[in-house]
Amino acid sequence: MDIAKEFDRYMGYLMQGLGHADRHAGLSGYCTGLMLPLSRKSVKPMAARVDPLHASAKHQSLHHFVAKAQWSDQDLLRRVAQWVVPAMDFSAGGWWIIDDSAFPKKGTHSVGVTRQYCGVLGKQDNCQVAVSVTLACEEGSLPVAWQLYLPHIWAEDKVRRLKAGVPADIAFATKPQIALQQIRNLLSQGAPRHCVLADAGYGIDYAFRQGLSDLGLRYMVGITCAVVVWPPGLEPLPPKPYSGMGRPPVMPRRTAKRQPVNVKTLAQSLPDSAFHSISWREGTNKRLTGRFAALRVRCAGGNVGKARLLPEQWLLIEWPADQAEPEKYYLSTLPETTALNDLVGAAHMRWRIERDYQDLKQDLGLGHYEGRGWRGFHHHATLSIAAYGFLMAQRLKAGSDASGKKNCAQRQMPTIPDDYVPRGSPARAASRGKLDHNATLATSRRPRNRSKILSTLQLDKSVVTFVTQ
């Protein structure tokens, strides 16, 4: 199939959700710019390449489209999902992956910027942080929800909120609270009830885990070594007998010898025979393998026994043979009959979102937006995801083609005319003997090598409702 025609068909489908017809050119031009091989994918360089003869006018129109136009990010992301999800194969299972991504920033004027933990830098620094939900299968994944985390200092500052255009209904919410609301919104649209994956930043939040259970969703979430559980075969005493006065007691009781332990202490008490070597997928150079143990435990709710007796769930422990102590811990409400291999596979499915963020940032300019407002930040991210969705759909539809590469779709770059002078360049620059000022930039992207050729995918009937609304 002709990639250019398929891209135009994709743009036509997305345009139906933009409302005003004047926005159609902005959508096509912006997504085209994001897919071109540019070192910087902010508005100005994209405009200069998409329409070099009218760079100034194109810059203004693209800037208005991304920073000012009032189209719905949620509606556009839903249409992207409706296009991509039918090409995803959920026969081996599906997952919702929750994560956040940071964008280092200088200054304090961009919406949501404050000094906070930045995963890209691995330390506290000035940055923006956005929370996302990704729908994933074994062969592919797609972000379907995206929202900026608004710190307290921003949420309570009326002047800064007004200047940045933060909607009045956006109040302070923690990242787990934002993620839960995103999941609720997706389920209300008919999304399937897949298992939820998240790292320890979300997994240690009891309210987050309980919120997922209340929604009828199973989860596999990371936790820290300090989380306290009741080991297998050990439970607190039942609540005190009801005296007939006041509310009936509900708190489980502990004694000096009947105490929960943190998961690190529990892991270190296990014999070597409890751990098994499990492989979960092919890595870049070899198959990924580790040592794991899985136990049925009950969360103790803290160290003071104030929680009701909670249901049993899985504790998965990952302890590399060459390390002195366990590396990772997970809690999961997957069924009691789930095999260890399946627990390990679910725990390590989060790698897909790391690949999503890598491709979105490196190839599709997710972190290149230079505006300061709430609307522009979210519009730019939505359009980056839209461009990524087209490439993902092409990759999945290619199936067992000889290439089998994610970047099989290539966009043609408009040829720069001989008399074109880039914005900001002197009209009569001194010539240089070895420099060709009129050379046209390469028109195609060099596809990256991928470690695995995808198999042909089939439509999964369980997601039809989600993708057709």
N, C-alpha and C positions, 0 to 999 in steps of 0.2 A: 504493500500500500504506500502511496505517495505521502511522505511525512508532512510536507507542507499542507496538503489538502486535509490530512487528519488533524493537524494543529488548527487550521481554520474552522473545521467542524467542531472541535473542542471549544474554541473561543466562542463560536456561535451558541453553543449550549450554555456556557457560563454567562454570556451576555443576557440571556433571558431572565437572569436573576438580578440584574443591575437596575432595573426600573427605567431610567431615562435613556433614550437612544444616543444622546450626546456622549454618554460614557463608554460606548462600545469601542471607539478608537483608542481611548485611554487604556482600557483593559488589554487590548491586543498589543498596543505599543509597549506597555510596561512589561507584560509577560515576555514579549520578544526580547526586550532589552535584558531582562534577567537571565535569559537563556543564551545570550551571546557571550563569546569568550573575552570578557572585559576584566581587567584587574580590579576595577572598582565599579560597583553597580548601584551607585547613587543616581539621582535623577539627571544631573547635568551630563555625565559621560554617556549614559544610556540614550539621552535625547540626541546627542551629537552623532551617535552611530545609527540609531533607528531612522533618523531623518536629517542627514547632514546638510541638505540644502536649506532647511528651515529649522536649524538647531535651536534658535532662541524661542521661536513660537512653540516648538515641540517641548522644550523645557518647561515653558509656562503651562502648557496643557497637561503634561504628565504630573507636574507638581500639584496642580489643582485637583487632578483625579485622585492622587494618593493622599493629599493632606487636607483637602477641603470637601470633596464630594461626599454626600451623605448616602452611601450605599451600605448594605448590611454585610458585615464580615461573616456572620453566622450563616446567612443564606448562601453566600458564595462558597463557603467551605462545605456546606451540605451538597451543593451541586458538584463540587470536585469529588466528594465521596461517592455520589451517585454514578459518576463516570468511572471511577477507579475500582470500587469495591466489587462489581460484577466480575472483574478479571482475577480476583483473589480467591484462592482455594482454601476453604475452612474445613475440609474433610478431616484433617489431622488436628483440628482445634484452632481456636481463635483467642486473642488476648487484647485487653485494654492495657496500654502501658502509660503510666503517669510519670511525668518527670518535669524538671524545670531547666531552663537554659539561661545563662548570664551573658550580658553584653557590656564589656568594659567601656566606660565613658569618662571623658574629661569634663570638668565643670559640674554644676549642679542644676542646670536649667532644664535639661531634658526630662520629660515626665517619668517619675518613678525612680530617678537616680538618687542614690544615697550610698553611704559606706556600708556594705554588707558582704556576705561571703560570695565570692566569685569563683565558680567552679573552673572556668577557663584559666584563671591565674592561680588557683589553689590557695587563696588567701583572702582576707578582707580588703576590699578596695571599692572605689566608686564604680557602680555598675547598675544596669537595669536587669531585672529577672522576670521571666515570663513562664507561666505554668501551662503545660500542654497535655492533651490526651491523644494517644496514637492508637489506631486500630491496626493489629498485626496478625499475619499468618506466617507460616514457616518461610514462604518465598518472598514476602514483601510487606510493607507497612506504609501507613499514611497518617500524618497528623490531622485530626478532625476537629480539635478545639484548641483555642489559644487565647490567653489573657495575661496581661501585665500584672505582676504583683505590686500593689501600691503600699509602700511602707507607712507606718504610723505618722512619720514626720510629714508625709505628703497628704495622707488621708485627712488630717486634721488642719491643714493649712488652706483656708478658703481662697486666699489670694493666688497661691501657686496653682491650685486646682482650676480656678477660673482661667488663668493665663494659659494653662496647658490643655484646656478643654476637656477635663475629666468629667464624665457624665455625673449628674446629681445622684443617681441611684447607686453609684459605686462607693461603698464604704470599706473600711479596713476589713480585710479577711486574711487569715493565715493561708499559706500555700495548700495545706491539706483541705481547708475549707473551700478554697477556690476549685480544687480538683474534684471534690465531692459534688459541688454545684454543677460543674461541667458534665460529670457522669449523669447526674439527674436530668440535665437538659437533653442529653443524647438519648437516654432511655425514654423520655417523654416523646421523642420523635420516632420511636419504634426501633431503636438500635438493639442489637442482640445482647444477651446477658452472658458475655464471655468472662473468663477469669481475669482479675485485675492484678497487674504487676506494678510494683513501686519499690524504690530504694528505702534505706533506713530513715531518711529524712521525713518520709511519710509513714513508714511502718511502725515507728515508735509511738505514734499518736494513737492512743486507744480510741478516741472519738472517731478518728478516720476509719480505723478497722471496723468499729461497730457500725458506722454509717454504711459501709459497704455491705455488711451482713444484713442490715435493715432493708437495704435495697434488693436483697436476694442474690447478691453477687459473691462468688467465691474469690479468694485472693491468695497471692503468694508475694509477701512483702519482706524486705530486709529489715532487720532489727539490729540493735547494738548489743554488745556482750553484757550490758548491765540489766537487761530486761529480766524480770524475776518470774519463774514458773514453778508449778508443782511437778516434780518428776513423775515418771510412770510408777503406778502403784502407791503413790503417796498423795493423800488429799487432806484438806483441813477437816476439823470436826464440824458437825452440823451446827447451825445456830442454837443458841440457848433455848430451852423450852419456853413456850409462851406462858406468861404469868396471868394472862387475862386482862391486863391493864395496858393501855397505850397501844402502839403499833407492834405487831409481831416481829421478833428479831429476824433479820435476814443475813447478818454478817457471819461468814464462816469463822470458826475459832481456831486458834493456834496454841500450841504448847511449846515448852522449851525444846522438846525433841521432834516436834512436828512443825517444821519450818520449810518454806519454799527456798529455792536457790536461784542465783543468776545463771544464765545459760552458759557462761564461760565455765563456771564451776561444775555444772552438770556435764559439759562436754569433756572436761579433763578427768572426770570420774569414770568415763566409759572405757571398757577394755578395747584393745586393738581390733578384736573380732567384730565389734559393732560397726566398723568403718569398711566401706567397699569402694573399689576403684570403678568409677563410672565415666564413660565418654558421652558427650552430648552433641557435638557437631564438629565439622571439619574447620580448622582454623586456616590461617594464611599459609603456614608451612607444614602443619601436622594436625592430627586429630586432637581436640581439646579433651583432656582427661583430668580427673581429680578424685580425692578421697571424700566420701560423704557418709554420714549417719543420719537416720531419721527416727524420731521418737514421737509418741503421742503424749502431749503434755497439756496442762491447763495454765493459762496466764493467771498469776497471783494478784495482779492489779496493784502492785507496789509492795512495800516492805512492812506495812502496818495492818494488813488484813481487813481493809475497809470495803473490799469489793465482794459482790455475790460470787458464788461458785460458778465459774465460766465453763462453757463446753470444751471438750477436748479438741485439740487441733494438732497439726504437724509442726514439729520443730526440726528443721533441716540444718545440719551442721556441715560446713565445708572446711576441711583441715588438710592442707597440703602436706605431703609426707616430709618435705624438707623444712618445715617451719615448726617452731617451738610451741605454738598455740594456734587455735582455729583462726581462720581468715574471715569467714562470713557466717552469718546466722540468718535464718528465714523462718517466719511463721506463715502457715498456710491452712486454709479451711477446705482444701481439696478433699474429696471423699477418703474415708479410712482405708478403702481398698486400693487406693492409688499406689502404683509400683514406684520404687525408688528411682528408677530411670526416668519416669514421667515427672516426678517431683523435681529432679535435677534439670530436666529439659525446660520445665516451666520457669524455674528460678533464673536460668541463663538466657531466656528469650528476651530479656531487657537489652541485649546487645543491639537489637534492631533500632531502638530509638537513638542510640549513640551514633549509628550509621546515618540515620535520618538527619540528625543535627550536623554531622560532619558534612554531608552533601549539601544541605541547605545553606550552611555558612560558607563553605569553600566554593561551591559551584553556582549557587543561586542567590548570593548576596543577602542572606537573611539578616546579617548584622551590619549592613552598609547604609542603612537609612540615616540621614543626617538631620531630619526634622526633630522638633522638640515636643510635638503635641501627641495627645492620646490617640486621636483618630488616625493620624499618619503612621504612628508606630504599628497599630493593628492592621491598617490597610496594607502596609508594605509586607508584613509577615504573611497575611492572607494571600497576597499575590505571589510571594515566594513559594508558598505551599501549593498554590495553583499550578505554577510552573513545574514544581517537583511532581505533582500528581500526574501531569501529562507524561513526563519521562517514566514514572513508575508504571503507568498503564501500558506504555509502549514496551517496557521491559517484560511485564507479565504476559502481554499478548504475544510477544516474540517467542515465548516458550522455549522450545528446543532448537531454535534457529542456531546456525553455526556461530553467530557472534555471541548471543546470550548475555549481552552487556547492558547495564542500566542506561548508559548514555547513547543508546542506539539512535535516538532521535537527534537530528542535527538541524539547526536553523541557519538559513542563509543570511549573511550580513549584507546590507545594501552596499553597492559599490560606491566608493567616494569619487566624485568627479575630479578631473584634472585640476580645475581651478579652485578647488575647495581649500579654504584656510581655516584651521581650527580656531575656536573661540579663544581669545586671549593671546594668540600668536601675532607677532609683528607682521605687517602686510608685506614687507620686503626684507625678510630675514636674509642674513648673509648665507651664501651657499657653502655646502661642505662636499668635498669631493666624493666621499664614500656614502653619503646619506641620500636616499631616495625619498623626497618629501611627498611624492604622489603615490607611493606604493599602497595598494589596497590591503587592509588587514585581512588575515586568513579568514575564510568563510566557513570553516567547520571546526568543530571541537574534536580533539583527539580522544577517542573513547578509552576509558580506563579498563584495565584488565580486572576481571572479577574471578574469584576462585571457584565459582560454581555455575554451571549452565542450568537454567531453570527448566523444569518439566512443564508440559502443557497443562494449563489450569482450566478448571471447570467452574461454572457458576454455582455458588452455594445457596440453596433456597432459603436458608435460615436468615439471610441478610437482605432479602428482597425488600421487605417492608422499609428498612432503614434507607436503602438507596433509591427508593422510588417516591418518597415523600418530598 
